Amino acid sequence: MDTKKPGVGKYIAYGVGQAGDTIPYCMFYTFFVYFLTDTVGLPPIVAGAVSLIAVCWDGITDPIVGFLSDHTKNPEGRRRPWMIKSIVPLALVIFLLFAPFHFPGTVIATIYYVIIAALFWTLYTTYVIPYMGLGGEITTDYNGRIWIRMSNMIFGGLFMLLCTSGPTVVAGWGAEHGLSDSASWGISGAVFGAIALIFGVISWAATKGTETPLADLEETARPENRESIIQTLKETFHIKSYRQLCIATFFFFIGQIASGVALVYLLIYNCAMDDTQQALFWVIYAIAYTAMVPVGSVLAAKLGKKKAFILGQAVTVILTILFFIIRIDSFADSIIYVTIFQFGSTLYWTTYLAFAYDCVEIDDYVNGKRREGSMCAIVSFAQKFGSAIGTYTVGAMLTAVGYDAMAEVQTHSAETGILGLCTLLPAASAVIAILLMSRYPVNPKEYNLILQAIEDKKAGRPVDESGFKHCL
């Protein structure tokens, strides 16, 4: 049967919108906990709790926004109106998250950052969930969904390069010109918020006409097919392959995010890097990520998403255990480690939303509804829940091993704890994800059979489920 295949220009137009996802995501997960402990002065356990509360709130809003997006009746589409209404206030809140405010005490500072971080994640969700759902509407081709993820990730790597190396460059510049740490962070928040805004608006404008027309969604819009958010959650999570994906995503992100948050501490204390070396590290980090994207995409297209995913996580497990044993205590060690680590990371980012898009077709066949927003939102909820546990784990572990934000050199126990967060925790998470996704049933053959079955079912022709019944 025919599948929806856009031109390269639309892949690029969609990809640049990744700025509204990658920039806020990286600013928060890479620097926010560090900013709270070493600039604001909050205790590590409090900083971790602030992040935990905010990310848990974000996870709660994910399925709500996905549901509302799926049921939007705007003539302009179900996804793009959400994107344009969210990106402007999101840019402002990125600044407020790192604004150079001074608070009279820990309690007031904690309350402020809980509120502003919750607002930050609310606006992030109202942009990102519809943006993710739009990707599932742009193409229904099995490999096309890999290529659209590749476009996301290539642009994501470029924006990652900007917002991971940029803040340390600003910090160095600010110190040279007599600015405080807080003022430098405020400038970073303003600059990167503006970049997210510019590219988010460009993507919104350039993807016009790519959404599924409302006329093609009449089946979902009929009164007898109206549903509650609880019904949506029950029906989508009842799909076995989707349930496996969500659980694997939860465990994977515990280790992935804990590693990313702890990496800042690893560079400063275990590797004793100055600002210039840290900036160079983040440049190489982003380049390695971007370089691995086409490699991962080609592997996913050639081997199939499941095999490529398992391969990537197996490499991660071997790498992380090895480097915990030999330790990471120099610039060279960190570069070798992170370059190989990005292989497994990019293979996950390449496949996890593409897996969700495939499950949209199962949902369409079983329930007769196209719910790209909800399918992306629920797996995103699993991601955020795992991420929240991961960020809190960093704060809890730093407290447990005796981390002292005022000390220039940490104890051996603290350095080992930081190293374990960057290595052993992602190894354990990757093992669990491998075990879960090894049983994922949807491969290219099954996917194409499901597409044909959808067409036959809507045309009133008999359907033979024998080739894909195990996927339902």
C-alpha positions as CSV (number, residue, x, y, z in Angstrom):
1,M,0.0,0.0,0.0
2,D,1.1,3.6,-0.5
3,T,2.7,5.3,2.5
4,K,3.2,9.0,3.1
5,K,6.7,10.0,2.1
6,P,7.7,13.7,2.3
7,G,10.6,15.4,0.5
8,V,14.0,16.1,2.1
9,G,13.0,19.7,2.6
10,K,10.2,18.8,5.0
11,Y,12.5,16.5,7.0
12,I,14.8,19.5,7.4
13,A,11.9,21.9,8.2
14,Y,10.8,19.5,10.9
15,G,14.3,18.9,12.2
16,V,15.1,22.6,13.0
17,G,12.2,22.6,15.3
18,Q,14.3,20.3,17.5
19,A,15.7,23.5,19.0
20,G,12.6,23.9,21.1
21,D,13.3,20.4,22.5
22,T,17.1,20.1,22.7
23,I,18.0,23.5,24.0
24,P,15.7,23.5,27.1
25,Y,16.3,19.8,27.7
26,C,20.1,20.2,27.7
27,M,20.1,23.4,29.7
28,F,18.0,21.7,32.4
29,Y,19.5,18.2,32.6
30,T,23.2,19.3,32.1
31,F,23.4,22.4,34.2
32,F,20.4,23.0,36.4
33,V,21.3,20.8,39.4
34,Y,24.9,22.1,39.2
35,F,23.6,25.7,39.0
36,L,21.5,25.1,42.1
37,T,24.3,23.6,44.2
38,D,27.3,25.7,43.1
39,T,25.7,29.1,42.2
40,V,22.5,29.3,44.1
41,G,24.0,27.4,47.1
42,L,21.2,24.8,47.7
43,P,22.3,21.5,49.3
44,P,22.6,18.7,46.8
45,I,19.7,16.7,48.2
46,V,17.5,19.8,47.9
47,A,18.6,20.5,44.4
48,G,17.8,16.9,43.4
49,A,14.4,17.2,45.1
50,V,13.6,20.4,43.2
51,S,14.4,18.7,39.9
52,L,12.5,15.6,40.9
53,I,9.3,17.6,41.7
54,A,9.5,19.6,38.5
55,V,10.2,16.6,36.2
56,C,7.4,14.5,37.9
57,W,5.0,17.4,37.2
58,D,6.2,17.4,33.6
59,G,5.5,13.7,33.4
60,I,1.9,14.2,34.7
61,T,1.3,16.9,32.0
62,D,2.6,14.8,29.1
63,P,-0.5,12.5,28.7
64,I,-2.8,15.4,29.3
65,V,-1.2,17.5,26.5
66,G,-1.0,14.5,24.2
67,F,-4.8,13.9,24.7
68,L,-5.7,17.5,24.2
69,S,-3.5,17.7,21.1
70,D,-5.1,14.6,19.6
71,H,-8.5,16.1,20.1
72,T,-7.7,19.6,18.9
73,K,-10.1,20.8,16.2
74,N,-8.1,23.9,15.0
75,P,-8.4,24.3,11.2
76,E,-4.6,24.8,11.2
77,G,-4.1,21.3,12.5
78,R,-3.7,19.4,15.8
79,R,0.0,20.0,16.4
80,R,1.4,23.3,15.0
81,P,-1.0,25.7,16.8
82,W,0.3,24.2,20.1
83,M,3.9,24.7,19.0
84,I,3.7,28.4,18.2
85,K,1.7,29.3,21.3
86,S,4.2,27.6,23.5
87,I,7.6,28.5,22.1
88,V,7.5,32.3,23.0
89,P,6.8,31.9,26.8
90,L,9.1,28.9,26.9
91,A,12.0,31.1,25.7
92,L,11.3,33.6,28.5
93,V,11.1,30.9,31.2
94,I,14.5,29.5,30.1
95,F,15.9,32.8,31.1
96,L,14.0,32.9,34.4
97,L,15.3,29.4,35.3
98,F,18.9,30.7,35.3
99,A,18.1,34.4,36.1
100,P,20.6,36.1,38.4
101,F,18.2,36.6,41.3
102,H,19.4,36.6,44.9
103,F,17.1,35.1,47.6
104,P,17.2,35.8,51.4
105,G,17.2,32.1,52.3
106,T,17.2,28.5,51.2
107,V,13.4,28.1,51.7
108,I,12.5,31.1,49.4
109,A,15.0,30.0,46.8
110,T,13.7,26.4,46.9
111,I,10.1,27.6,46.4
112,Y,11.0,29.9,43.5
113,Y,12.9,27.2,41.7
114,V,10.2,24.6,42.2
115,I,7.6,27.0,40.8
116,I,9.7,28.2,37.8
117,A,10.9,24.7,37.0
118,A,7.3,23.4,37.0
119,L,6.3,26.3,34.7
120,F,9.4,25.6,32.5
121,W,8.4,21.9,32.1
122,T,4.7,22.7,31.4
123,L,5.6,25.0,28.5
124,Y,8.3,22.5,27.3
125,T,5.6,19.8,27.2
126,T,3.0,21.9,25.3
127,Y,5.6,22.5,22.6
128,V,7.4,19.1,22.5
129,I,4.5,16.6,22.7
130,P,2.6,18.2,19.7
131,Y,6.0,18.5,17.9
132,M,6.7,14.8,18.5
133,G,3.2,13.9,17.3
134,L,3.7,16.0,14.1
135,G,6.6,13.7,13.2
136,G,4.3,10.7,13.1
137,E,2.0,12.6,10.7
138,I,4.6,13.8,8.3
139,T,5.5,10.2,7.2
140,T,4.0,6.7,7.7
141,D,6.9,5.0,5.9
142,Y,8.8,2.5,8.2
143,N,12.2,3.7,7.3
144,G,11.0,7.2,6.7
145,R,10.3,7.4,10.5
146,I,14.0,6.5,11.1
147,W,15.1,9.3,8.7
148,I,12.8,11.9,10.4
149,R,14.4,10.9,13.7
150,M,17.8,11.3,12.0
151,S,16.9,14.8,11.0
152,N,15.8,15.5,14.6
153,M,19.0,14.2,16.0
154,I,21.4,15.9,13.6
155,F,19.9,19.3,14.4
156,G,19.6,18.2,18.0
157,G,23.4,17.5,18.0
158,L,24.1,21.0,16.6
159,F,21.9,22.6,19.2
160,M,23.4,20.4,21.9
161,L,26.8,21.7,20.8
162,L,25.6,25.3,21.4
163,C,23.9,24.8,24.7
164,T,26.4,22.4,26.4
165,S,29.6,24.2,25.5
166,G,28.1,27.7,25.4
167,P,27.3,28.2,29.2
168,T,30.9,27.3,30.2
169,V,32.2,29.8,27.5
170,V,29.9,32.4,28.9
171,A,31.1,31.7,32.4
172,G,34.7,32.2,31.3
173,W,33.8,35.4,29.5
174,G,31.9,36.6,32.5
175,A,34.7,36.0,34.9
176,E,37.1,37.8,32.6
177,H,34.8,40.9,32.5
178,G,34.1,40.9,36.3
179,L,30.6,39.4,36.1
180,S,29.3,37.1,38.8
181,D,28.5,33.4,38.2
182,S,24.8,34.2,38.5
183,A,24.9,37.0,36.0
184,S,26.8,34.8,33.5
185,W,24.1,32.1,33.9
186,G,21.4,34.8,33.4
187,I,23.0,35.8,30.1
188,S,23.2,32.1,29.0
189,G,19.5,31.6,29.8
190,A,18.5,34.7,27.7
191,V,20.7,33.7,24.7
192,F,19.7,30.1,24.5
193,G,16.0,30.9,25.1
194,A,16.2,33.3,22.1
195,I,17.8,30.6,19.9
196,A,15.1,28.1,20.8
197,L,12.5,30.7,19.9
198,I,13.9,31.6,16.5
199,F,14.3,28.0,15.2
200,G,11.0,26.9,16.8
201,V,9.2,29.6,14.8
202,I,11.0,28.7,11.6
203,S,10.0,25.1,11.9
204,W,6.4,26.0,12.7
205,A,6.2,28.1,9.5
206,A,8.0,25.6,7.3
207,T,6.0,22.6,8.2
208,K,2.7,24.1,7.2
209,G,0.6,21.6,5.3
210,T,2.3,18.4,6.7
211,E,-0.4,17.6,9.2
212,T,-3.1,15.0,8.6
213,P,-6.2,17.0,7.5
214,L,-9.0,17.1,10.0
215,A,-11.3,15.7,7.3
216,D,-9.3,12.5,7.3
217,L,-9.9,12.1,11.1
218,E,-13.7,12.0,10.9
219,E,-13.7,8.6,12.5
220,T,-12.0,9.9,15.6
221,A,-14.2,13.0,15.7
222,R,-17.6,11.2,15.7
223,P,-19.6,11.6,18.9
224,E,-19.7,7.8,19.6
225,N,-15.9,7.7,19.4
226,R,-15.3,10.5,21.9
227,E,-13.3,9.3,24.8
228,S,-11.8,10.3,28.1
229,I,-8.1,10.6,28.9
230,I,-8.4,7.5,31.1
231,Q,-9.9,5.5,28.2
232,T,-7.0,6.7,26.0
233,L,-4.4,5.6,28.6
234,K,-6.1,2.2,29.0
235,E,-6.5,1.5,25.3
236,T,-2.9,2.5,24.3
237,F,-1.2,0.8,27.3
238,H,-3.1,-2.4,26.6
239,I,-1.0,-2.8,23.4
240,K,1.7,-5.1,24.4
241,S,4.5,-3.7,22.2
242,Y,3.8,-0.2,23.4
243,R,3.8,-1.3,27.0
244,Q,7.2,-2.9,26.6
245,L,8.5,0.3,25.0
246,C,7.3,2.5,27.9
247,I,8.7,0.3,30.6
248,A,12.1,0.0,28.8
249,T,12.2,3.8,28.4
250,F,11.6,4.4,32.1
251,F,14.5,2.2,33.1
252,F,16.8,3.5,30.4
253,F,16.4,7.1,31.3
254,I,17.2,6.6,35.0
255,G,20.7,5.8,34.1
256,Q,21.0,8.0,31.0
257,I,19.9,11.2,32.8
258,A,21.8,10.4,36.0
259,S,25.0,10.0,33.9
260,G,24.4,13.3,32.1
261,V,23.8,15.3,35.3
262,A,26.8,13.7,37.1
263,L,29.0,14.3,34.1
264,V,29.4,18.0,35.0
265,Y,30.8,17.0,38.4
266,L,33.0,14.3,36.8
267,L,34.7,16.9,34.6
268,I,35.3,19.4,37.4
269,Y,36.4,17.1,40.2
270,N,37.5,13.7,38.9
271,C,39.2,15.1,35.8
272,A,40.1,18.5,37.3
273,M,39.2,20.4,34.0
274,D,39.3,24.2,33.8
275,D,36.6,26.2,32.0
276,T,38.4,26.0,28.7
277,Q,38.8,22.2,28.8
278,Q,35.2,21.8,29.8
279,A,34.0,23.9,26.9
280,L,36.2,21.8,24.5
281,F,34.9,18.6,26.1
282,W,31.2,19.7,25.4
283,V,32.1,20.6,21.8
284,I,33.6,17.1,21.3
285,Y,30.6,15.6,23.1
286,A,28.1,17.2,20.7
287,I,30.2,16.4,17.7
288,A,30.5,12.7,18.7
289,Y,26.7,12.6,19.2
290,T,26.0,14.2,15.8
291,A,28.5,12.0,14.1
292,M,26.9,8.9,15.5
293,V,23.4,9.9,14.4
294,P,23.8,8.8,10.7
295,V,25.6,5.7,11.8
296,G,22.8,4.7,14.1
297,S,20.1,5.6,11.6
298,V,21.7,3.5,8.9
299,L,22.1,0.6,11.3
300,A,18.4,0.9,12.3
301,A,17.3,0.9,8.7
302,K,19.6,-2.1,7.8
303,L,19.2,-4.2,10.9
304,G,15.7,-3.1,12.0
305,K,15.1,-0.8,15.0
306,K,15.1,-3.6,17.6
307,K,18.4,-5.2,16.7
308,A,20.1,-1.8,16.4
309,F,18.7,-0.7,19.7
310,I,20.0,-3.9,21.4
311,L,23.4,-3.5,19.8
312,G,23.7,0.1,21.1
313,Q,22.8,-0.8,24.6
314,A,25.1,-3.8,24.7
315,V,28.0,-1.5,23.7
316,T,27.0,0.8,26.5
317,V,27.0,-1.9,29.1
318,I,30.5,-3.1,28.2
319,L,31.9,0.4,28.0
320,T,30.6,1.7,31.3
321,I,31.7,-1.3,33.3
322,L,35.1,-1.2,31.8
323,F,35.6,2.5,32.5
324,F,34.4,2.1,36.1
325,I,37.2,-0.4,36.6
326,I,39.9,1.7,34.9
327,R,38.4,5.1,36.1
328,I,37.9,8.4,34.3
329,D,40.3,10.9,35.7
330,S,41.7,12.9,32.8
331,F,40.6,14.9,29.7
332,A,41.7,12.1,27.4
333,D,39.8,9.4,29.4
334,S,36.6,11.5,29.3
335,I,36.8,12.0,25.5
336,I,37.3,8.3,24.8
337,Y,34.5,7.4,27.1
338,V,31.9,9.8,25.9
339,T,32.7,9.2,22.2
340,I,31.9,5.5,22.5
341,F,29.0,6.2,25.0
342,Q,27.3,8.3,22.3
343,F,26.9,5.2,20.1
344,G,24.5,3.6,22.5
345,S,22.8,6.9,23.4
346,T,22.1,7.9,19.8
347,L,20.7,4.5,18.9
348,Y,18.2,4.9,21.7
349,W,17.2,8.4,20.6
350,T,17.0,7.2,17.0
351,T,14.6,4.4,17.7
352,Y,12.4,5.2,20.7
353,L,10.0,7.6,19.1
354,A,10.1,5.6,15.8
355,F,9.0,2.6,17.9
356,A,6.1,4.8,19.3
357,Y,5.1,5.9,15.8
358,D,4.9,2.2,14.7
359,C,2.6,1.6,17.7
360,V,0.3,4.3,16.4
361,E,-0.5,2.0,13.5
362,I,-1.4,-0.8,15.9
363,D,-3.7,1.6,17.8
364,D,-5.3,2.6,14.5
365,Y,-5.9,-1.1,13.6
366,V,-7.2,-2.2,17.0
367,N,-9.1,0.9,18.1
368,G,-9.7,2.8,14.8
369,K,-8.1,6.0,16.1
370,R,-4.9,7.9,15.2
371,R,-3.4,9.2,18.5
372,E,0.1,10.3,17.7
373,G,0.0,12.9,20.4
374,S,-1.0,10.5,23.2
375,M,1.3,7.7,22.0
376,C,4.3,10.1,22.1
377,A,3.1,11.6,25.4
378,I,2.8,8.4,27.3
379,V,6.2,7.2,26.3
380,S,7.5,10.7,27.1
381,F,5.9,10.3,30.5
382,A,7.9,7.1,31.1
383,Q,11.0,9.0,30.0
384,K,10.3,11.9,32.4
385,F,9.5,9.6,35.3
386,G,12.8,7.8,34.7
387,S,14.6,11.1,34.3
388,A,13.1,12.4,37.6
389,I,14.3,9.3,39.4
390,G,17.7,9.8,37.7
391,T,18.2,13.4,38.7
392,Y,17.1,12.8,42.3
393,T,19.5,9.8,42.5
394,V,22.3,12.2,41.7
395,G,21.5,14.5,44.5
396,A,20.9,11.6,46.9
397,M,24.2,9.9,45.9
398,L,26.2,13.1,46.2
399,T,24.9,13.6,49.7
400,A,25.6,9.9,50.6
401,V,29.2,10.0,49.4
402,G,30.0,13.3,51.2
403,Y,30.1,15.7,48.3
404,D,31.0,19.2,49.4
405,A,30.2,22.0,47.0
406,M,32.5,24.4,48.8
407,A,35.6,22.1,48.5
408,E,37.9,22.5,45.5
409,V,38.9,18.8,45.8
410,Q,36.5,16.0,46.7
411,T,37.2,12.9,48.8
412,H,38.0,9.6,47.1
413,S,34.6,8.4,48.2
414,A,32.8,11.3,46.6
415,E,34.8,10.9,43.3
416,T,34.0,7.2,43.2
417,G,30.3,8.0,43.8
418,I,30.4,10.5,40.9
419,L,32.1,7.9,38.7
420,G,29.5,5.3,39.6
421,L,26.7,7.6,38.6
422,C,28.3,8.1,35.2
423,T,29.1,4.4,34.5
424,L,27.5,1.7,36.7
425,L,24.0,3.3,36.8
426,P,23.6,3.6,33.0
427,A,25.0,0.1,32.6
428,A,22.3,-1.3,34.9
429,S,19.6,0.7,33.1
430,A,20.8,-0.5,29.7
431,V,20.7,-4.2,30.8
432,I,17.1,-3.8,31.9
433,A,16.2,-2.1,28.6
434,I,17.8,-4.8,26.6
435,L,15.9,-7.5,28.4
436,L,12.6,-5.7,27.8
437,M,13.1,-4.7,24.1
438,S,14.5,-8.1,23.1
439,R,10.8,-9.2,23.2
440,Y,9.5,-6.3,21.2
441,P,7.4,-7.9,18.4
442,V,7.1,-5.2,15.7
443,N,9.6,-5.6,12.8
444,P,9.4,-4.3,9.2
445,K,7.4,-7.4,8.0
446,E,4.8,-7.1,10.7
447,Y,4.6,-3.3,10.3
448,N,3.8,-3.5,6.6
449,L,1.2,-6.2,7.3
450,I,-0.5,-4.0,9.9
451,L,-0.6,-1.1,7.4
452,Q,-2.2,-3.4,4.8
453,A,-4.7,-4.6,7.5
454,I,-5.7,-1.1,8.3
455,E,-6.5,-0.4,4.7
456,D,-8.4,-3.7,4.3
457,K,-10.4,-3.1,7.5
458,K,-11.4,0.4,6.5
459,A,-12.4,-0.8,3.0
460,G,-14.5,-3.6,4.5
461,R,-12.3,-6.4,3.2
462,P,-11.5,-9.5,5.3
463,V,-8.2,-9.3,7.3
464,D,-5.8,-12.1,8.0
465,E,-4.1,-11.4,11.4
466,S,-1.9,-14.5,11.5
467,G,1.3,-12.6,10.5
468,F,1.0,-9.9,13.1
469,K,-1.4,-11.1,15.8
470,H,1.5,-11.4,18.3
471,C,2.0,-7.6,18.0
472,L,-1.4,-6.8,19.2
